[in-house]
Amino acid sequence: MATISAAITALATFGGTVPGIHASYDLTTLPEKITRDKLACAVVVPEVTGGQNAYRFQTVSFMGSAPQVTFTVSQLVLFDTVDNKRVKAVLPGLITLLDNYLAALKALPFLSSTSAPAIHRAVTCTPTIGTFAYGDIEYHGIEFTHSLMINL
């Protein structure tokens, strides 16, 4: 039986395998502030823009005797502080991180190489490049909105 917390931990662990990401934080290890030396970093967040996209539980279905749940969770990859930096200056680095993240996801579509992954369907994600607030600081970064499925 997989759990939602195990799936979120698998996502955080996966973030740490992406080339160019120096630190990846789970819900239990979220720092209050992120210092410059920790950038670029990945942060699993319960809510980015608020409202209905935060931990949305989409379906629960029963296939035979295995109940499944599909839910949405976001992982922010924070690249650099905004500090009056124009997007043009950070865009090449953001695109490189995006390419690295997608290549790592292609290599580990279940977020793990174990025989019993926490995720039971290949992860789907939607990346969005933009600016994001974390700990009262604005960052240039990428939000990866993931759809995860687990067997309960």
C-alpha positions, -999 to 999 in steps of 0.1 A, spaced: 0 0 0 14 34 -10 6 66 9 2 102 -3 31 111 20 53 85 4 45 98 -30 53 134 -20 86 122 -4 94 103 -37 88 136 -56 111 155 -33 138 128 -35 135 128 -73 140 166 -73 174 161 -57 185 138 -86 181 165 -113 214 180 -125 216 217 -115 193 214 -85 214 217 -53 188 209 -27 153 194 -27 129 198 2 101 176 13 71 189 33 88 179 65 121 197 57 108 230 42 131 258 53 117 291 65 141 310 42 162 298 12 197 314 11 214 321 -22 239 292 -18 210 268 -18 197 279 -53 187 263 -75 165 242 -52 133 222 -54 105 227 -29 73 206 -27 46 230 -18 11 225 -7 -1 256 -25 14 279 -51 -13 301 -64 -40 290 -40 -75 278 -46 -84 247 -63 -50 236 -76 -36 228 -42 -36 190 -35 -66 183 -56 -78 148 -52 -93 140 -86 -106 105 -85 -109 74 -64 -116 43 -83 -116 6 -74 -99 -17 -99 -105 -52 -86 -95 -49 -50 -70 -21 -54 -84 14 -47 -65 42 -64 -63 79 -59 -50 105 -84 -39 138 -70 -21 170 -80 9 184 -62 33 212 -72 71 213 -70 88 246 -74 123 249 -87 136 282 -75 165 294 -96 174 329 -85 160 358 -66 143 385 -87 163 414 -73 155 435 -104 170 408 -127 153 407 -160 138 375 -173 162 377 -202 191 373 -179 179 341 -162 159 325 -190 189 304 -204 195 289 -169 158 282 -164 155 265 -198 186 243 -189 169 234 -156 137 226 -174 155 204 -199 174 186 -171 142 180 -151 123 166 -180 153 143 -190 154 131 -154 117 125 -154 120 105 -187 146 83 -170 125 78 -138 89 81 -149 77 66 -116 101 89 -96 121 58 -84 140 29 -98 127 5 -71 106 -25 -79 78 -11 -57 76 26 -65 53 49 -44 38 61 -77 17 36 -98 14 54 -131 40 74 -149 40 110 -137 25 137 -158 35 173 -153 29 207 -166 59 232 -162 53 269 -159 82 294 -159 75 325 -138 82 344 -106 72 328 -73 71 340 -37 87 318 -10 94 331 25 86 367 15 112 366 -13 104 366 -50 123 341 -72 125 333 -108 117 296 -112 96 268 -126 65 254 -112 60 217 -120 24 207 -115 24 169 -112 -5 144 -114 3 114 -93 -15 81 -89 -11 57 -60 -27 24 -50 -41 26 -15 
